[in-house]
Amino acid sequence: MTDASGHADVYTHGHHRSVVGQHARRTAEHDAAFLLPRLRTGMRLLDAGCGPGTITVGLARAVAPGDVVGVDVSEAVLALAREHAREAGTGHVRFEAHSVYALPWEAGAFDVAYAHQLLQHLSRPVDALRELRRVLVPGGLVAVRDADYGTFSAWPPFEELSRFLEVYHRVAARNGADADAGRRVPGWLREAGFEAIELFPTVQLYADAASVANWGTSWAERVVHSSLAAQAVRYALATPGELEAIAEGWRAWVRTDGALFMFVQMAAIGRAPGG
């Protein structure tokens, strides 16, 4: 994310196909289930950090025919989002390239703002939340959901997966981000001025063979091919050989009988003052 002063955040994951492919599996019904009961026909909704738009399109269905805008900083991923919306036949949603720190809309432009797995990648999450609050109507809702990497737990334990978590945390910290964002969401919302904050924590679980294979194989590819890998090497936090060993650890874990992975996802809804 880049603001008007030229400040740019570094996205730890990047947009390698292994990353975008995982993001495209997300849906509003699963990843924004805590928000859907609050949505009403005709609401104006902003999806910040929308990625390939699969959640955005689901949110758009929930507020149709309300105006929905998805924003991201990557034109390449926004092109995928527009294609997905066309294929889904969703005509009242559009996708634009903007920084969450400097949105182009006037105050009160939206009734709801959503941000999925965004705050964990920002160096200034509270400033981003304040900007989302600015474009909401008085009493408007912000809904966010972020993972907490500090709660990542695999069975059986693998040394390579522990090393992965160490490298990931250190890369994120070098980027000025917080990999354990989930536990900080309530405090960030309060600091940004939101009120009546409600929390909806869940445990993300991968225990069946298909989900274990998808999760582990994805990370095995990402840890050697994505921006995470490039940053780890550039920051001298891991060598290419170490990353290859971590990837092989993920693949070995996938092949293990009884493999299971779980972590906490923190979702929250806050209300803008007034209204």
C-alpha positions in Angstrom: 0.0 0.0 0.0 1.3 3.5 -0.9 -0.1 6.7 0.5 0.0 10.2 -0.8 3.4 10.9 0.7 4.9 8.0 -1.2 5.2 5.6 1.7 5.0 2.0 0.5 4.3 -1.2 2.4 6.0 -4.4 1.4 3.5 -7.2 0.8 5.1 -10.3 2.4 3.2 -12.8 0.3 3.3 -11.1 -3.1 1.2 -12.3 -6.0 2.8 -15.5 -7.2 0.2 -18.0 -8.6 0.5 -20.1 -5.5 -0.6 -17.1 -3.4 -3.4 -15.9 -5.6 -4.7 -19.4 -6.1 -5.2 -19.8 -2.4 -6.8 -16.4 -2.1 -9.2 -17.3 -5.0 -10.6 -20.1 -2.9 -12.1 -17.7 -0.4 -15.8 -16.9 -0.3 -18.0 -14.5 1.5 -20.1 -17.4 2.8 -17.0 -18.9 4.6 -14.7 -15.9 5.2 -17.2 -13.2 5.9 -19.9 -15.3 7.5 -19.8 -13.1 10.6 -20.7 -10.1 8.5 -23.4 -11.4 6.2 -26.2 -11.2 8.8 -25.5 -7.4 9.1 -25.8 -6.7 5.4 -29.0 -5.4 3.8 -30.2 -4.8 0.3 -29.0 -1.5 -1.1 -26.0 -1.0 1.2 -22.9 0.6 -0.2 -19.9 -1.6 0.6 -16.1 -1.2 0.2 -13.8 -4.3 0.2 -10.3 -3.1 1.0 -7.5 -5.4 -0.1 -9.9 -7.4 -2.2 -7.4 -9.6 -4.1 -9.0 -11.7 -6.8 -12.5 -10.6 -5.8 -14.1 -13.9 -4.8 -15.2 -12.5 -1.4 -16.2 -9.2 -2.9 -18.6 -10.8 -5.4 -20.3 -12.7 -2.6 -20.7 -9.6 -0.5 -22.1 -7.8 -3.6 -24.8 -10.5 -3.9 -25.7 -9.8 -0.2 -26.3 -6.1 -0.8 -27.6 -6.1 -4.4 -28.3 -3.7 -6.0 -26.1 -1.6 -3.6 -22.9 -0.2 -5.0 -19.8 -2.3 -4.2 -16.2 -1.4 -4.8 -13.2 -3.6 -4.3 -9.8 -2.0 -4.0 -6.3 -3.4 -4.2 -2.9 -2.0 -5.2 -2.1 -4.8 -7.8 -3.6 -4.2 -11.2 -2.8 -7.8 -12.1 -4.9 -9.2 -9.3 -7.7 -6.6 -10.0 -7.9 -7.9 -13.6 -8.6 -11.4 -12.1 -11.3 -9.9 -9.9 -13.0 -8.1 -12.8 -13.0 -11.4 -14.7 -14.5 -13.3 -11.8 -17.2 -10.7 -11.5 -18.0 -10.9 -15.2 -18.2 -14.7 -15.0 -20.5 -14.5 -11.9 -22.8 -12.0 -13.7 -22.3 -9.4 -10.9 -22.9 -6.0 -12.5 -23.0 -3.7 -9.5 -19.4 -4.3 -8.4 -16.3 -2.6 -9.7 -12.6 -2.9 -8.9 -10.2 0.0 -8.6 -6.5 0.4 -7.7 -6.2 2.6 -4.5 -4.1 2.6 -1.3 -6.1 1.9 1.8 -4.2 4.9 3.4 -5.6 7.4 0.9 -9.0 6.5 -0.5 -10.5 8.8 -3.1 -14.0 9.0 -1.7 -15.5 11.7 0.5 -16.7 11.1 4.0 -19.9 9.0 4.3 -19.4 7.3 0.9 -20.0 3.7 2.3 -22.3 2.0 4.8 -19.9 -0.9 5.3 -16.1 -1.5 4.9 -14.6 -5.0 4.9 -10.9 -6.0 5.1 -9.9 -9.6 4.9 -6.4 -10.6 5.9 -5.2 -7.1 5.2 -4.2 -5.5 8.5 -1.5 -8.2 9.1 0.4 -6.9 6.1 0.3 -3.2 6.9 3.0 -1.2 8.7 0.3 1.3 9.8 -2.9 -0.7 10.4 -4.5 1.9 12.7 -4.0 4.6 10.0 -5.7 2.3 7.5 -8.6 1.7 9.8 -9.0 5.5 10.4 -9.2 6.0 6.7 -11.9 3.3 6.4 -13.7 5.0 9.3 -13.5 8.3 7.4 -15.3 7.0 4.3 -18.1 5.4 6.4 -21.4 7.0 7.2 -21.9 7.9 10.9 -22.7 4.5 12.6 -21.4 2.6 9.6 -19.7 -0.8 10.1 -16.2 -1.9 9.6 -15.6 -5.7 9.5 -12.1 -7.2 9.5 -10.6 -10.7 9.7 -7.0 -11.6 10.3 -5.1 -14.7 11.1 -2.7 -15.0 14.0 0.4 -16.9 12.9 1.5 -17.2 16.5 -1.3 -19.7 17.0 -0.2 -21.9 14.0 0.0 -25.5 15.2 0.8 -28.6 13.2 0.4 -32.3 14.1 2.7 -34.1 14.0 5.3 -31.5 14.8 8.0 -31.0 12.1 11.2 -29.1 12.7 10.9 -27.6 9.2 7.5 -26.2 10.0 8.8 -24.5 13.1 11.6 -23.0 11.1 9.0 -21.8 8.6 7.1 -19.9 11.3 10.4 -18.4 12.5 11.3 -17.2 9.0 7.8 -15.9 8.3 7.6 -13.9 11.5 11.0 -12.4 10.9 10.2 -11.4 7.3 6.9 -9.9 8.3 8.6 -7.9 11.1 11.3 -6.7 8.7 8.4 -5.4 6.5 7.0 -3.5 9.5 4.0 -5.9 9.7 2.7 -8.1 12.4 2.2 -11.8 11.6 0.2 -12.2 14.9 -2.3 -9.5 13.9 -5.3 -11.5 15.0 -4.8 -10.8 18.7 -4.2 -7.1 18.0 -7.4 -6.5 16.0 -9.6 -5.4 18.9 -7.0 -2.9 20.1 -6.4 -1.5 16.6 -10.1 -1.0 16.2 -10.4 0.9 19.4 -7.4 3.0 18.7 -8.9 3.9 15.3 -12.0 5.2 17.0 -14.5 2.4 16.4 -17.1 1.7 19.0 -19.3 -1.3 20.0 -16.6 -3.8 18.9 -17.8 -7.4 18.6 -15.4 -10.3 18.2 -15.9 -13.5 16.3 -12.9 -15.7 16.8 -12.8 -19.1 15.0 -10.3 -21.9 14.6 -9.2 -22.6 11.1 -8.8 -26.4 10.8 -7.2 -28.6 8.1 -7.7 -32.2 9.0 -9.1 -34.1 6.0 -6.8 -35.3 3.3 -7.8 -32.8 0.7 -7.5 -29.7 2.8 -4.2 -30.9 4.3 -2.8 -31.5 0.9 -3.9 -28.1 -0.4 -2.6 -26.2 2.6 0.8 -28.0 2.8 1.4 -28.1 -0.9 0.6 -24.4 -1.2 3.1 -23.4 1.4 5.7 -25.7 0.0 5.5 -23.8 -3.3 5.2 -20.4 -1.7 8.2 -20.8 0.6 10.5 -21.2 -2.4 8.7 -19.2 -5.2 6.8 -16.3 -3.8 7.8 -12.9 -2.6 8.2 -14.4 0.9 11.1 -16.5 -0.4 12.7 -13.6 -2.2 12.4 -11.4 0.9 13.8 -14.0 3.2 16.9 -14.4 1.1 17.3 -10.7 0.5 17.1 -9.9 4.2 19.6 -12.7 4.9 17.0 -14.5 7.1 17.3 -17.8 5.2 19.3 -19.3 2.4 17.7 -20.9 -0.7 18.8 -24.2 0.6 17.1 -23.7 3.9 13.9 -22.7 2.1 14.1 -25.8 0.0 14.4 -27.9 3.2 11.4 -26.1 4.6 9.4 -26.9 1.5 10.3 -30.6 1.7 9.2 -30.5 5.3 5.8 -29.3 4.2 5.5 -32.0 1.6 6.6 -34.7 4.1 4.0 -33.4 6.6 1.3 -33.7 3.9 2.2 -37.4 3.5 2.0 -38.1 7.2 -0.9 -40.1 8.5 -3.1 -38.1 10.8 -1.7 -34.7 9.7 -3.6 -31.8 11.1 -3.1 -28.0 11.1 -5.0 -25.3 13.0 -4.8 -21.7 13.9 -7.0 -18.8 15.2 -8.7 -16.4 12.9 -9.9 -13.2 14.6 -12.9 -11.5 13.0 -14.4 -8.3 14.4 -17.1 -5.7 13.7 -16.8 -2.1 14.8 -19.2 0.8 14.5 -18.1 4.3 13.4 -19.1 7.0 15.9 -22.4 8.8 15.4 -25.5 7.6 13.6 
